[in-house]
Structures are given as C-alpha cells and as structure tokens.
Amino acid sequence: MNVSAFLQRRNTLIERMQRAGGGVAVIPTAPEQLRNRDAHFPYRADSYFQYLTGFNEPEAVLVLIAGAEASSVLFCREKNPEREVWDGFRYGPEGACAALGIDAAHAFGEFEPKLADILADQPALWFSLGHDAPFDAHIIATLNTVRAQTRAGKRAPPVIRDVRCELDAMRLIKDAGELDTMRRVATISAAAHLRAMRFVAPGRFEYEVEAELLHEFRRHGCEFPAYTSIVAGGAGACVLHYVDNNRELRDGDLLLIDAGGELSGYAADITRTFPVNGRFSGAQADIYDLVLDAQSAAIAAVRPGATFVEAHDAAVKVLAQGLIDFKLLHGTLESVITSESYKRFYMHRTSHWLGKDVHDAGEYKHGEQSATLAAGMVLTVEPGCYIRAADDIPEAFWNIGVRIEDDVAVTVGGCEILTIAAPKTIAAIEAVMAEGR
Ligand code: CA
C-alpha cells in the first residue's frame, strides 16, 4: 500500500478544514449488506473512506482532528483469532495504525465514548449527515452525550458541515497514482470488450457474452465489475439500463455492451456497439458513424479551460444534424436543438465524472455555470442514438441502439483517451470480428 498518497490526502483535507475554521471530520466506511438470509453482498468499502485510508475492512471509522495540532484516529475491528479462522485476517487497531500511517487507533466498540471526548469544545463537526441513517444515529447520540456534559463545562460543536463538499473537490482531480490505476483498469476493460467482439456470433446468449467480460476483468485482477454489465442485443439496446442479459443474439441485430471493471477501487466505463454477425448493415453503419462523429466532436471539446457542458453540446449538434439528414427529424438544426426534439433519439447526457465511483464525486455546475475542466479530471464521453420501432421511422432503422463510450482524462495539453484500446471504427470492429470466422 502506498501510505504516502493516503497521508497526503488526509493532510490536504485537514488543511482545507483548517482554512474553514477547523474542527473534527468523521468518515465511516460502508456497512456490510445482507443479500439474503445470512449471506452478504461482496464487501466494498465506502469510496470516501477508502480514498483517505486505503483500508478495506468493514466496521471502521476515520476521525481527523484539524486543530492547531492535527491528528488522525482510526476505529476498526479488534484482532480476533477465532473469527479470523472463519473470515480471514484483521489488522486490529495496532496493526492498522502502523500499516496506514495513522496517529492512533482504537477498537470499533470504543467509537462513541472516544468520539464524545474528541468532539468536546471543537468548533465544527464535519460529517456526511443523511448518507447512512444508522450511523447518523450514532453521531446524534454522541453529540447528545457531549451536550449532557454542559455543566462540566464541555460544549458540543455548534456547527455541522458536510465533509463531502471538500472531499468531492479533492476527488475531482486525480493524482498521478490514481491516473495510473485508471489507465490500467481502462486497458483491462478495453481487452474485455475486444474479447466480447471475438466471441459474439448469432445463436450465442447475452449472458455468455457477459461471462466473457467478467472472465477478462477478473483474470487481470479486477476485484469487481464497476457496475452491472449491460449486454443488450437488438431492441434491448434501446433500453438504457437493460441488465436482463438473457436473450439469444440474432443475425442482423446490433449488440450494445456497456461494461467496465473495478481495480483497486477505481472504475472503467466503456460502451461499444457492434453487429452480432460481424458486418454492419447500411442503416446500422449510417447511425454508427453518426454517433462516432458526435463522439469525436465531443472528445475534441475536452481540454483544460473548456466547460463540462461543451462536450455534450458538441455531440448534440452533430447528432441533430445527422438525424435531420437521415430525415428522422425535421426542421432546422437550430429548431431541433431549441425544441429538444432530438431527445426522442438521444435522451441522456454525454458525460459524467469517473473515478472511484462510476458516477464519481464532483460538482457539475457552480450556480448556473458549467464546471470548468482542468488537468487531472476524468470523465466519460458517451453519445448515443436509440431508434425504437415506430410508424414514422423507416423499418431499416428500427431497433438500432448505438452508444460509444470512452473514458477521457483531461491533460495539460488537451486530453488522453484511457480506453483507446477498445476498437471503435467500423473497419477496426469488422476486422476484429472477422478473425477466426
Ligand atoms: Ca456506461
């Protein structure tokens, strides 16, 4: 574990808190979640907590004290030889303290009383109130414990601030280590899409393709898929969050795959669309190249100093003109954009932040102003076009759902496409699919 990167982040957060008057930040990890009866979902630490500690055990809380003398305290599970036989290694407070470079650590069971001592006479509590109701109850009980000591001269923090505001701003700019991990998970995920392209054929089922993706993620070390993979053949591609993945792939249909792995707590998010039989039809190729042109225009708008919304506006302009040219929309480019009639075929946004969470932390707007891009930010660029069967649409276009999504890091000179290894042009896709056929 690269302790210095986490130490640096904790120090940055403490400095930001000090500039805002100081206080105590309480950042819990995620609770374990039951899936059914006594079986749990695979455990994933809270992203904020993981960002500051690199620690992945459940039942843990980080406390940062941003006073004149700053310090960090971790509460975590105690060593327990009997439980460790069943559930595996636990660091325990002493071990975690040393491994993570934290100043002090205590057993998780001591959290409330120790926090009450820490919070007394502090100017502010920095906490994500409302995120986790059971944990909120612990915090409220602890504040009341401090308040009950008024006559002993102790005062509870008069101010509660949302620590996520500071952390979101920090997480928006990825450091070199984060970008390195994101490059790796992007490359693994691109290889998974390539594997799917080689595997797909009429008669295969969507879940078989999903299995190929998961195989590729896992064999390269991804802990999880970053989100539930969408493997949508034919009309399923026009359902934006289709995750049934249970249908047979048919000759002549397109297949849309939106899937990415998660590596060391960082997500990739890639969409590729390609023909089940390996050759695009005329109408499929027309729509595909239109979406690809829209994506190129959007990526060209990603550079430091540009605003977040510029990529979307660039994509919409290209898509709207194309849909007019194909007579799927009517009117002038200006009227189609102003009336938003293009939303019949393109109803989602072009980008979201990407990082530890697939829809990552970070503001998109400051008041009415779209966020300004800066080096170190990572966003998806993912225009699409979804044409459902309808009386006023020529049949050749029915059930064509195309999305092309890449992960793009803003650099000093422009941008870097992290997912460049996933084939994207019609020629490249058809060449890959022709291999071994
Ligand atoms: Ca996606």
Residues whose N, C-alpha, C, O or C-beta is under 5 A from the ligand:
A	BS01	CA	D258 D269 I270
